[in-house]
């Protein structure tokens, strides 16, 4: 087989493959002989079917399969051995002429190859990048303590409505004169959270109410353009409230107020495990330690964003084989159409540029990811998920069990591998570049990410 590769502008490649009869003939003959051994044709003993009959029935199919296999194998081998950084998949070239595989050949196949632009991405001690350290101050600790207290809170009865309380009561549909409508909608033990009522005038009707009070309000005005909410409140089908315009009476039977947990030993044990913390001072110190760890991850995330921006600027504009890449994108997005490709192409190019830069940085810093690294990322991810629900001291064996389940899913594994590469690269770059450290509050940091 003869293979040539033309790449005059360094990004648009044309790969030509010429297949001779001797490249495929031996394998085709061997396959057909195997077919003959297995063929069962009436009138012939097994293995004695005439080869001419076998070739007539299977010859073209076997030949096409073998030529396609040969093309894929040799194309991949050529790309690898010649270190061509191909973007996407090879595409049949517009220069391709029809090939008649019923003949013996030679057969010529032409492929358009999108090639990555040549550039060098390097980071060293001469490069200075900002690193934002988030201050763990008393205000931030207070917020975290309040969050833990809220997670451990409970609903308690109240005598007067305020804020985010939940009201339970009986609803009666009213006539135009304000009396109970005969045959109208009635609902017992309906629940309303006035804080979520959209109309301010309707919301104010509930201010300061007490058990036993009767409030007249209009559900459709309270929840405009939300028949689902009205139907749920009245415990009826959505169709029943479509044309509803009536006022309703709501007799308050109970007010439940959300009460955060007290900051005491019970909360300490809930968050960190029984006996791990014995005073509010120790509790706040432990909370501070958790915050520092979490916020360091935020700082590292921002660092990598800044590394990307710095490197994209340092590398400068790159020339890509745009038309070829659009064809590749269309090939991979057949169900989304040309408009999708045009709309998303520039964004895809930006991501591709960063991907190529990151590849070079990974290679330059000898980043390698092992199974243990991926497992560690999975465990840490699950740890963070538990922490979001206030469970900070989950046993390691429980975390590992959850991680093992996640690692059974291919798409999840790929995501964890990417994160492992990113994390190792981040740690390496923190020691390579010169850090311009800046101290900021969490609010200041969040504004930078907006």
MOLINUR-V731561 format. One record per run of one state. SS is the DSSP state (@ for helix, = for strand, . for the rest). FROM is the first residue (numbers start at 1). TO is the last residue. If there is no record, write none. Layout:
ss/from/to
SS/FROM/TO
SS/FROM/TO
This chain:
ss/from/to
./1/1
=/2/6
./7/11
=/12/19
./20/20
@/21/38
./39/50
@/51/81
./82/85
=/86/86
./87/90
=/91/92
./93/106
=/107/115
./116/127
=/128/134
./135/137
@/138/151
./152/153
=/154/157
./158/165
=/166/174
./175/179
=/180/180
./181/185
=/186/192
./193/193
@/194/196
./197/199
@/200/204
./205/213
=/214/217
./218/218
@/219/222
./223/226
@/227/234
./235/237
@/238/241
./242/247
=/248/259
./260/264
@/265/272
./273/279
@/280/315
./316/321
@/322/332
./333/336
@/337/364
./365/370
@/371/388
./389/395
@/396/406
./407/409
@/410/432
./433/433
=/434/440
./441/441
@/442/449
./450/450
